[in-house]
Amino acid sequence: MGPGMFEALGERLASEPDIALKAVECLSVCKRPCTVALAAPGKWTYVVGDLDRESHLEDIVVAARRYAASAEGIVPWRERPLSFRKGVVSRTPPLAFAETAPA
């Protein structure tokens, strides 16, 4: 996500207690810029590309709010903004790591 998009989202989501933004260097989705990931412990992770600041800022805000409100990170398809229906790059299940190392 470009710096302008990150700053704009930071302003829009600053008062959301359940949503935190984190800039990362690269999601390896070079052919699908601008890309965002929605992730939380115990929830499915979504990576969504083909977004831009002018057209999709509100879509990202809506999607982030709905994702944060969901129990497992799964927002029903019809409740996702159109750009999130079309731009999904991947959906990854919650990862659970064993507490002990294998013998």
C-alpha positions as CSV (number, residue, x, y, z in Angstrom):
1,M,0.0,0.0,0.0
2,G,1.4,3.4,-0.9
3,P,2.3,6.0,1.8
4,G,-0.7,8.2,0.8
5,M,-3.1,5.3,1.3
6,F,-1.6,4.3,4.6
7,E,-1.8,7.9,5.9
8,A,-5.4,8.3,4.7
9,L,-6.4,5.0,6.4
10,G,-4.6,6.0,9.6
11,E,-6.8,9.2,9.7
12,R,-10.0,7.3,9.0
13,L,-9.4,4.4,11.4
14,A,-7.6,6.3,14.3
15,S,-10.7,6.1,16.5
16,E,-11.3,2.3,15.9
17,P,-10.2,0.4,19.0
18,D,-10.2,-3.0,17.3
19,I,-8.3,-2.0,14.2
20,A,-4.6,-1.4,14.0
21,L,-2.6,-0.5,10.9
22,K,0.8,-1.7,10.2
23,A,2.9,-0.8,7.2
24,V,5.0,-3.6,5.7
25,E,7.7,-3.4,3.1
26,C,6.2,-5.9,0.6
27,L,3.4,-8.5,0.3
28,S,4.9,-9.9,-3.0
29,V,1.9,-9.0,-5.0
30,C,3.7,-6.8,-7.5
31,K,1.2,-7.3,-10.3
32,R,-1.8,-6.4,-8.0
33,P,-0.9,-3.1,-6.4
34,C,-2.1,-1.5,-4.1
35,T,-2.6,-4.5,-1.7
36,V,-3.9,-4.8,1.8
37,A,-4.0,-7.7,4.2
38,L,-6.6,-8.1,7.0
39,A,-5.2,-10.4,9.7
40,A,-5.9,-11.0,13.4
41,P,-5.0,-13.8,15.9
42,G,-7.4,-16.8,15.4
43,K,-8.9,-15.4,12.3
44,W,-8.7,-16.1,8.6
45,T,-6.3,-13.7,6.8
46,Y,-7.4,-12.0,3.6
47,V,-5.0,-10.4,1.0
48,V,-6.8,-8.1,-1.4
49,G,-5.2,-6.3,-4.3
50,D,-6.0,-3.9,-7.1
51,L,-7.0,-1.1,-4.8
52,D,-6.3,2.7,-5.0
53,R,-6.7,5.6,-2.7
54,E,-9.2,7.6,-4.7
55,S,-11.6,4.7,-5.5
56,H,-11.3,2.3,-2.6
57,L,-10.4,4.1,0.6
58,E,-14.0,3.8,1.9
59,D,-14.2,0.1,0.8
60,I,-11.1,-0.6,2.8
61,V,-12.5,1.1,5.9
62,V,-15.8,-0.8,5.6
63,A,-14.0,-4.1,5.0
64,A,-11.7,-3.5,8.0
65,R,-14.6,-2.7,10.3
66,R,-16.6,-5.8,9.2
67,Y,-13.5,-8.0,9.5
68,A,-12.8,-6.7,13.0
69,A,-16.4,-7.4,14.0
70,S,-16.4,-11.0,12.7
71,A,-15.7,-13.8,15.0
72,E,-13.5,-15.9,12.6
73,G,-12.5,-13.2,10.1
74,I,-14.9,-14.4,7.5
75,V,-17.1,-11.7,6.2
76,P,-20.0,-13.1,4.1
77,W,-19.3,-12.5,0.4
78,R,-22.4,-10.2,-0.1
79,E,-21.3,-8.0,2.8
80,R,-17.9,-7.3,1.3
81,P,-17.3,-4.2,-0.7
82,L,-17.3,-4.9,-4.5
83,S,-13.5,-4.3,-4.7
84,F,-13.0,-6.9,-1.9
85,R,-15.1,-9.4,-3.8
86,K,-13.1,-9.0,-7.0
87,G,-9.6,-8.3,-5.6
88,V,-9.0,-11.3,-3.3
89,V,-5.5,-12.6,-3.8
90,S,-5.6,-15.2,-1.1
91,R,-7.5,-16.3,2.0
92,T,-5.4,-18.2,4.6
93,P,-6.8,-20.1,7.5
94,P,-5.8,-19.2,11.1
95,L,-2.5,-20.8,11.9
96,A,-2.2,-22.8,15.1
97,F,1.3,-23.7,16.2
98,A,2.1,-26.6,18.6
99,E,3.2,-25.6,22.0
100,T,5.9,-28.3,22.1
101,A,8.5,-29.4,19.6
102,P,8.1,-32.8,17.9
103,A,10.1,-35.6,19.4
